Amino acid sequence: MLYQLFQSVRSESEFEELLKLTFTEHERALMIERWRVFDAADRGLSQREVSKTVPCSIVTSPRGAKVYRENREIIQKFLKIWREQE
């Protein structure tokens, strides 16, 4: 159901509208933060360096690093897209 909903989006502005309807501002910020943590972990930064660079809490960095380690290949595939947009 959600896949079809998000797949129906035809533009970036529609995507932003859908995100705003679906997630709170805080939740959207957390998603961006999570991908910044993944990016920093992929560049080899330590958890302490990640928490300073992103910036995020000292708790967020280890959680994100764990998810990164457990899903490295999949995350790296999407990081290519993430980095093209920066």
Residue pairs with C-beta under 8 A, 6 or more apart in sequence:
5 18
6 15
6 18
9 15
9 18
19 28
20 28
23 31
33 54
33 56
33 60
34 64
34 67
35 78
35 79
35 82
36 53
36 54
36 56
37 50
37 54
37 56
37 60
37 61
37 64
37 65
37 68
38 64
38 67
38 68
38 75
38 79
38 82
39 79
39 82
39 83
40 49
40 50
40 53
40 54
41 50
41 64
41 65
41 68
41 69
42 68
42 72
42 75
42 76
42 79
45 53
47 58
47 61
47 62
47 65
48 58
48 61
50 56
50 61
50 64
50 65
51 57
51 58
51 60
51 61
54 60
54 61
56 64
67 75
68 75
